[in-house]
Amino acid sequence: MSEIRLDVIQNQYVLIAPERLHRPNIQNKTQNKSQHHTCPFCEGNEALTPPEVFAMRDNEPNSNMWKTRVVPNLYKAVQVELESCSKRDGMFESVAGVGAHEILIDSPCHDCDMYDLGVDGIENWLRSIIVRIEDLQKDKRLIHLSIFKNSGLDAGATQSHPHTQLLALPVMPKNDLDFVKRNMQYYRRHGRGKIEDMVANEIKAKKRIIGMVGDFVAYCPYASAYPFEVMIAPLKNIPNLNRCSRKDVTDLSLLIDNVFNALNKKLSKFDYNLYFHTAPINMNFENEEYMAHFEKNYRFYIRITPRIYRLGGFEISTGMAINTVLPKECARLLRGD
């Protein structure tokens, strides 16, 4: 059974999930297509996964002919079936690993990464995420939703078929809670949120901008932790992806497609992590004083971090990144200047 434990030294939550030990090893991206029959995420292998909780399809559930498919993670880190409870062991404390851990299979294509999906495929992916956000939000025990992609061995992937993970927790990770607190302090001083001012500053500076579509902008952040790191953010305050209009989702799909095509052109096949940074999906004692202000001071963003090199002892021990390429040079290359 999974538990969420508090590291009293780092003041960070740690998720203890023994079930994750049995995850499969990543398959080689260049594997022969005849081996795809063993991939549980490929079309035709629906029986190899738990029953789907959502799919973009026009036929019966758990059959083929789907565009995207969402299933419970077989090696889940948290479990929705658990009862919410906490316990102490001397000075240590933990809570039951209540939550939801789902896999969004991005497309039926085993060898198609984000730069292969096209605008329509990316829009299907985004709309599937929105459906799951709105459904998970109904469980008031769930507070924080982590949405992320690990693509490639160097990015921590254990399955080569393109997929996205959604992991909902009953607590707010300390990094997210600290950001919410700092963002509120900034808002009280300036009347604007941090991301709002960051985006305005990047647009004014111009040199790190990659492109804009509709109300969204893509740029290489001033303090990028990784070479060719890209941040995509809205030009207006939108606290979560499910608050986007249909036009917003279409525009965002086109911008994501543009970014991945540019990255693929410069880096070819590359490993990467992608994650969404969003507002909490529900209120609890940790965030209740901030929830009413998110419409005015919070905007979600997407971060794409190519994993060109592996982290070393300095990065792990200090939490400080070493980036060897200037962000403005990365942006210039991705713009094709």
C-alpha positions as CSV (number, residue, x, y, z in Angstrom):
1,M,0.0,0.0,0.0
2,S,1.3,3.4,-0.9
3,E,2.0,6.2,1.6
4,I,2.8,9.9,1.4
5,R,5.5,10.6,4.0
6,L,6.9,14.0,5.1
7,D,10.7,14.4,4.9
8,V,11.2,16.5,8.1
9,I,14.6,17.7,6.9
10,Q,13.7,18.9,3.4
11,N,10.1,19.7,4.5
12,Q,9.0,17.8,1.3
13,Y,6.5,15.1,0.8
14,V,7.8,11.7,-0.4
15,L,5.6,9.2,-2.1
16,I,6.4,5.6,-1.1
17,A,4.9,3.3,-3.7
18,P,6.2,-0.3,-3.7
19,E,3.8,-1.3,-6.6
20,R,5.9,0.9,-8.9
21,L,8.9,-1.5,-8.5
22,H,7.4,-3.9,-11.0
23,R,7.1,-1.5,-13.9
24,P,8.4,-2.9,-17.2
25,N,11.7,-1.7,-18.6
26,I,11.6,0.7,-21.6
27,Q,11.6,-0.9,-25.0
28,N,14.0,0.2,-27.6
29,K,12.5,2.9,-29.8
30,T,13.9,1.2,-32.9
31,Q,12.3,-2.2,-32.1
32,N,10.9,-4.2,-35.0
33,K,7.2,-3.6,-35.7
34,S,6.6,-7.3,-35.3
35,Q,7.2,-6.8,-31.5
36,H,4.4,-4.2,-31.2
37,H,1.9,-7.0,-30.5
38,T,3.4,-7.2,-27.0
39,C,2.9,-3.5,-26.3
40,P,-0.2,-3.0,-24.1
41,F,-0.8,0.5,-25.4
42,C,-1.0,-0.4,-29.1
43,E,-4.3,-0.7,-30.9
44,G,-5.6,-4.2,-30.8
45,N,-4.1,-4.9,-27.4
46,E,-6.8,-3.3,-25.3
47,A,-7.2,-6.4,-23.3
48,L,-3.6,-6.0,-21.9
49,T,-4.6,-2.9,-20.0
50,P,-7.2,-2.3,-17.2
51,P,-10.6,-1.2,-18.6
52,E,-10.5,2.3,-19.9
53,V,-12.0,5.2,-18.0
54,F,-12.2,7.4,-21.1
55,A,-11.5,7.2,-24.8
56,M,-12.0,9.3,-27.9
57,R,-13.9,6.7,-30.0
58,D,-17.1,6.2,-31.9
59,N,-17.6,2.5,-31.0
60,E,-17.8,0.3,-27.9
61,P,-15.3,0.7,-25.0
62,N,-12.1,-1.4,-24.8
63,S,-12.1,-2.2,-28.5
64,N,-9.9,-0.8,-31.3
65,M,-10.6,2.2,-33.5
66,W,-9.8,4.9,-30.9
67,K,-7.9,8.2,-31.1
68,T,-6.9,8.5,-27.5
69,R,-7.4,6.2,-24.5
70,V,-7.2,6.6,-20.7
71,V,-6.7,3.7,-18.4
72,P,-5.7,3.3,-14.8
73,N,-2.0,2.8,-14.3
74,L,-1.3,-0.9,-13.7
75,Y,1.7,0.2,-11.5
76,K,-0.1,3.0,-9.7
77,A,1.7,5.2,-7.2
78,V,-1.6,6.1,-5.4
79,Q,-4.9,4.4,-5.1
80,V,-8.4,5.9,-5.2
81,E,-9.8,2.9,-3.2
82,L,-7.9,3.8,0.0
83,E,-9.5,5.6,2.9
84,S,-8.1,9.0,3.9
85,C,-6.2,8.7,7.1
86,S,-3.0,9.9,8.8
87,K,-0.7,8.3,11.3
88,R,2.4,9.2,13.4
89,D,5.5,7.1,14.1
90,G,7.4,9.1,16.7
91,M,8.4,12.3,15.1
92,F,7.5,11.0,11.6
93,E,4.1,11.4,10.0
94,S,2.4,10.0,6.9
95,V,-1.0,9.9,5.2
96,A,-2.5,7.1,3.1
97,G,-1.6,7.2,-0.6
98,V,-5.1,8.2,-1.7
99,G,-5.3,9.5,-5.2
100,A,-5.7,8.6,-8.9
101,H,-2.9,7.5,-11.3
102,E,-4.0,7.2,-14.9
103,I,-2.3,6.7,-18.3
104,L,-3.4,8.7,-21.3
105,I,-2.3,6.8,-24.4
106,D,-1.6,9.7,-26.8
107,S,-2.5,7.9,-30.0
108,P,-2.7,4.3,-31.4
109,C,0.7,4.9,-33.2
110,H,3.5,3.2,-31.4
111,D,6.3,5.2,-33.1
112,C,4.6,8.6,-33.1
113,D,5.9,11.2,-30.7
114,M,4.4,14.7,-30.2
115,Y,6.1,16.0,-33.4
116,D,4.4,13.2,-35.4
117,L,0.8,13.7,-34.1
118,G,0.0,16.8,-36.0
119,V,-2.3,19.6,-34.8
120,D,-5.4,17.4,-34.8
121,G,-3.7,14.7,-32.8
122,I,-2.4,17.2,-30.2
123,E,-5.8,18.7,-29.9
124,N,-7.3,15.3,-29.2
125,W,-4.6,14.8,-26.5
126,L,-5.4,18.2,-24.9
127,R,-9.2,17.6,-25.0
128,S,-8.7,14.2,-23.4
129,I,-6.7,15.8,-20.5
130,I,-9.5,18.3,-20.0
131,V,-12.1,15.5,-19.7
132,R,-10.0,13.8,-17.1
133,I,-9.3,17.0,-15.1
134,E,-13.1,17.7,-14.9
135,D,-13.8,14.1,-13.8
136,L,-11.0,13.9,-11.2
137,Q,-12.1,17.3,-9.8
138,K,-15.3,15.8,-8.7
139,D,-13.5,13.8,-6.0
140,K,-13.0,16.5,-3.3
141,R,-10.3,14.4,-1.7
142,L,-8.0,15.2,-4.6
143,I,-6.2,18.5,-4.4
144,H,-3.2,18.5,-6.7
145,L,-3.1,17.1,-10.2
146,S,0.3,16.4,-11.8
147,I,0.2,16.0,-15.6
148,F,3.4,14.9,-17.3
149,K,5.1,13.0,-20.0
150,N,8.4,11.1,-19.8
151,S,9.7,10.4,-23.3
152,G,12.8,8.3,-23.7
153,L,15.1,6.5,-21.3
154,D,17.0,9.6,-20.2
155,A,13.7,11.2,-19.2
156,G,12.6,8.3,-17.0
157,A,10.2,6.5,-19.4
158,T,9.6,2.8,-18.8
159,Q,7.3,2.3,-21.9
160,S,8.2,3.5,-25.4
161,H,4.7,3.9,-26.7
162,P,3.9,7.6,-26.3
163,H,1.8,8.3,-23.3
164,T,1.0,10.9,-20.6
165,Q,0.5,10.3,-16.9
166,L,-2.1,12.0,-14.7
167,L,-1.4,11.7,-10.9
168,A,-3.9,13.2,-8.5
169,L,-2.8,13.7,-4.9
170,P,-4.7,14.5,-1.6
171,V,-2.0,17.1,-0.7
172,M,-0.1,19.9,-2.4
173,P,3.6,19.3,-3.1
174,K,5.6,21.8,-1.2
175,N,7.1,23.4,-4.3
176,D,3.6,24.1,-5.6
177,L,2.4,25.4,-2.3
178,D,5.4,27.6,-1.9
179,F,4.8,29.0,-5.4
180,V,1.1,29.7,-4.6
181,K,2.3,31.6,-1.4
182,R,4.9,33.6,-3.3
183,N,2.6,34.4,-6.1
184,M,0.0,35.7,-3.7
185,Q,2.6,37.9,-2.0
186,Y,3.6,39.3,-5.5
187,Y,0.0,39.9,-6.4
188,R,-0.6,41.9,-3.2
189,R,2.4,44.1,-4.0
190,H,1.8,44.5,-7.8
191,G,-1.8,43.6,-8.6
192,R,-0.5,41.0,-11.0
193,G,0.7,37.4,-10.8
194,K,4.3,36.3,-11.4
195,I,3.6,34.4,-14.6
196,E,1.7,37.4,-16.0
197,D,4.7,39.6,-15.5
198,M,7.1,37.0,-16.7
199,V,5.2,36.6,-20.0
200,A,4.9,40.4,-20.4
201,N,8.7,40.8,-19.8
202,E,9.6,38.1,-22.4
203,I,7.3,39.6,-25.0
204,K,8.9,43.0,-24.4
205,A,12.4,41.6,-24.6
206,K,11.6,39.6,-27.8
207,K,14.9,37.8,-27.9
208,R,13.8,34.6,-26.2
209,I,10.4,34.3,-27.9
210,I,9.9,31.3,-30.2
211,G,6.4,32.0,-31.5
212,M,2.8,33.1,-30.6
213,V,-0.5,31.7,-31.7
214,G,-3.8,33.3,-30.5
215,D,-3.5,34.0,-26.8
216,F,-0.5,31.7,-26.2
217,V,3.3,32.3,-26.4
218,A,6.2,29.9,-26.5
219,Y,9.7,31.1,-25.3
220,C,12.9,29.8,-23.8
221,P,12.9,31.1,-20.2
222,Y,15.5,33.6,-19.0
223,A,16.7,31.1,-16.4
224,S,16.3,27.9,-18.4
225,A,17.5,24.9,-16.4
226,Y,18.1,22.8,-19.6
227,P,19.4,23.6,-23.1
228,F,16.4,24.2,-25.4
229,E,13.9,24.3,-22.5
230,V,10.6,25.8,-23.7
231,M,7.8,27.3,-21.7
232,I,4.3,27.8,-23.2
233,A,1.9,30.1,-21.3
234,P,-1.3,32.0,-22.0
235,L,-1.5,35.8,-22.5
236,K,-4.4,35.9,-20.1
237,N,-5.1,34.5,-16.6
238,I,-6.3,30.9,-17.0
239,P,-5.7,28.9,-13.9
240,N,-6.2,25.4,-15.4
241,L,-6.3,23.8,-18.8
242,N,-10.0,23.0,-18.5
243,R,-10.8,26.7,-18.3
244,C,-9.7,27.2,-21.9
245,S,-12.2,27.9,-24.6
246,R,-12.4,25.7,-27.7
247,K,-10.5,28.3,-29.7
248,D,-7.8,28.4,-27.0
249,V,-7.4,24.6,-27.2
250,T,-7.1,24.8,-31.0
251,D,-4.5,27.6,-30.8
252,L,-2.5,25.9,-28.1
253,S,-2.5,22.7,-30.2
254,L,-1.0,24.6,-33.1
255,L,1.7,26.3,-31.0
256,I,2.7,22.9,-29.3
257,D,3.0,21.4,-32.8
258,N,5.1,24.3,-34.0
259,V,7.4,24.0,-30.9
260,F,7.9,20.2,-31.3
261,N,8.6,20.5,-35.0
262,A,11.2,23.1,-34.3
263,L,12.8,21.1,-31.5
264,N,12.8,17.9,-33.7
265,K,14.4,19.9,-36.6
266,K,17.3,21.0,-34.3
267,L,17.7,18.0,-32.0
268,S,16.3,15.1,-34.1
269,K,14.9,12.3,-31.9
270,F,15.4,13.5,-28.4
271,D,14.3,12.5,-24.9
272,Y,12.3,15.0,-22.9
273,N,10.0,15.7,-20.0
274,L,6.8,17.7,-20.5
275,Y,4.7,18.8,-17.6
276,F,1.7,21.1,-16.9
277,H,1.9,23.6,-14.0
278,T,-1.7,24.3,-12.9
279,A,-3.7,25.6,-10.0
280,P,-5.1,23.1,-7.4
281,I,-8.2,21.3,-8.6
282,N,-9.9,21.4,-5.2
283,M,-9.6,23.3,-1.9
284,N,-8.1,22.0,1.4
285,F,-6.7,23.6,4.5
286,E,-3.3,24.3,2.8
287,N,-4.7,26.4,-0.1
288,E,-8.1,27.8,1.0
289,E,-6.8,31.3,1.5
290,Y,-5.6,31.5,-2.1
291,M,-8.3,29.7,-4.1
292,A,-10.6,32.7,-4.5
293,H,-7.7,34.7,-6.2
294,F,-6.6,32.3,-8.8
295,E,-8.9,33.8,-11.5
296,K,-7.0,37.1,-11.1
297,N,-3.4,36.0,-10.4
298,Y,-2.8,32.5,-11.7
299,R,-2.1,31.1,-15.2
300,F,-1.1,27.6,-16.0
301,Y,1.9,26.8,-18.2
302,I,3.5,23.9,-20.0
303,R,7.2,23.2,-19.7
304,I,9.2,21.1,-22.1
305,T,12.7,20.1,-21.0
306,P,14.8,18.2,-23.5
307,R,17.1,15.7,-21.7
308,I,20.3,16.2,-23.7
309,Y,22.5,15.3,-20.8
310,R,22.0,13.5,-17.5
311,L,22.1,15.2,-14.1
312,G,25.3,14.9,-12.0
313,G,26.2,15.1,-8.3
314,F,26.2,18.9,-8.2
315,E,22.7,19.3,-9.6
316,I,21.3,16.5,-7.3
317,S,23.0,17.7,-4.1
318,T,22.3,21.4,-4.6
319,G,19.1,21.5,-6.6
320,M,20.9,24.0,-8.9
321,A,21.0,23.4,-12.6
322,I,24.0,24.0,-14.9
323,N,22.8,25.0,-18.4
324,T,25.5,25.2,-21.1
325,V,23.5,27.0,-23.8
326,L,22.2,30.6,-23.6
327,P,18.3,30.6,-23.7
328,K,18.3,33.4,-26.3
329,E,20.5,31.3,-28.6
330,C,18.2,28.3,-28.2
331,A,15.2,30.6,-29.1
332,R,17.0,32.0,-32.2
333,L,17.8,28.4,-33.4
334,L,14.2,27.3,-32.8
335,R,12.8,30.3,-34.7
336,G,15.1,29.4,-37.6
337,D,16.8,32.8,-37.6
